[in-house]
Amino acid sequence: MIYLDNAATSWPKPPAVREAIGRYFGEGGGNPGRSGHRMSVAAARIVEDARASVARLLGASDPGRIVFGKNATEALNLGIHGIVRPGDHVVTSSVEHNSVMRPLRHLETTGVDVTVVACRRDGSLDAATIEAAVRPETRLIVTLHGSNVTGAVLPIGEIAAMARRRGIPYLVDASQTAGSLPIDVEALGVDLLAFTGHKALLGPTGTGGLFIAPAVDLEPVLRGGTGSRSDLEIQPDFLPDAHESGTVNTAGLVGLDAGVRYLLDRTVEDVAAHERSLVARFLDGVAGVDGVDVHGPDDVADRCGVLSVAVRGLVPSEVGTLLDREFDIMCRTGLHCAPGAHRTIGTFPQGSVRFGLSCFTTADEIDCTVEALGEIAAWAREAA
């Protein structure tokens, strides 16, 4: 089996991830921060170890500014709803995931104005177009880092510098890049960065979070027990407790910590180089295949490890079924929860066939996939 659906969730996980989760359940896990006995203390240590590992990976000097949640969607909602109010203006791009667009479309019904800046046909974006959309009442800029459809990487450093000059908070959706491209939140100057744990960070599902820069003040979107300041019936105002109400996914975070530690040992730079070499191999291979069209930037340097293609004469779901049943290749087809991205690249409403690479994807797997696409394209031509 060839698994190329890593843009949805990564597989396999490093053996250390499975082992860490097994140890957690086998040796017992208390509720972190809720009691003074040794199991509770050990669980709290697990959470803080994971926080420190993620902070190190993302270049955050203060681990307390990493707030954990169940996924990037929750983190993006915190970043958006924690800042934006009726009468505000938000700037975003035309290739965003629904985890950004659905909260923004909802806020439009409350009196928030949203400007969606058009990306190029390949999914790329000029930072100047974001600045051109800024108004005096702009309260937030939010864009993804790497597209989950085309793999195009947006210039978040340039956008962050512009946002800082204009005094506007900038929220980055790093769902497809945290763990697969080097990110240093402090060097980049981003104010908020949402990440998910179950993709390139190699952790389990149900993990993710948000980096919050010191200058950013977010209104909590969830209030409740934190295990701290239990004498008060108001929400704590310090991080990370202000945004971590309820018991966190401790079992998930012990797995996330193991996945991130694997990446820290291997280095994200190595992962990025590995995946870009595979992207180049894929693009070179399909360039010689009649009937296969690739979406996204031509320059591998402008891409992350996500590839979308179309096979002429077939709808994406037909291609995905053939890849699965005839070639044992797992991929994703359709709109990938990003209809705006498909409108941008001209693949709406049919969507695309998407391959998501990982640090464990091999060159042989890429070659097999290119060969399979060639056979499917040949079948399509014969059937036409």
Secondary structure as GFF3:
##gff-version 3
##sequence-region A 1 384
A	DSSP	beta_strand	2	3	.	.	.	ID=ss1
A	DSSP	alpha_helix	15	27	.	.	.	ID=ss2
A	DSSP	alpha_helix	38	58	.	.	.	ID=ss3
A	DSSP	three_ten_helix	63	65	.	.	.	ID=ss4
A	DSSP	beta_strand	66	69	.	.	.	ID=ss5
A	DSSP	alpha_helix	72	81	.	.	.	ID=ss6
A	DSSP	beta_strand	89	93	.	.	.	ID=ss7
A	DSSP	alpha_helix	98	108	.	.	.	ID=ss8
A	DSSP	beta_strand	113	117	.	.	.	ID=ss9
A	DSSP	alpha_helix	127	132	.	.	.	ID=ss10
A	DSSP	beta_strand	138	144	.	.	.	ID=ss11
A	DSSP	alpha_helix	156	166	.	.	.	ID=ss12
A	DSSP	beta_strand	170	173	.	.	.	ID=ss13
A	DSSP	alpha_helix	185	188	.	.	.	ID=ss14
A	DSSP	beta_strand	192	196	.	.	.	ID=ss15
A	DSSP	beta_strand	208	212	.	.	.	ID=ss16
A	DSSP	three_ten_helix	241	243	.	.	.	ID=ss17
A	DSSP	alpha_helix	250	266	.	.	.	ID=ss18
A	DSSP	alpha_helix	268	287	.	.	.	ID=ss19
A	DSSP	beta_strand	292	295	.	.	.	ID=ss20
A	DSSP	three_ten_helix	300	302	.	.	.	ID=ss21
A	DSSP	beta_strand	306	311	.	.	.	ID=ss22
A	DSSP	alpha_helix	316	327	.	.	.	ID=ss23
A	DSSP	beta_strand	329	330	.	.	.	ID=ss24
A	DSSP	beta_strand	332	334	.	.	.	ID=ss25
A	DSSP	alpha_helix	339	345	.	.	.	ID=ss26
A	DSSP	beta_strand	352	356	.	.	.	ID=ss27
A	DSSP	alpha_helix	363	383	.	.	.	ID=ss28
###
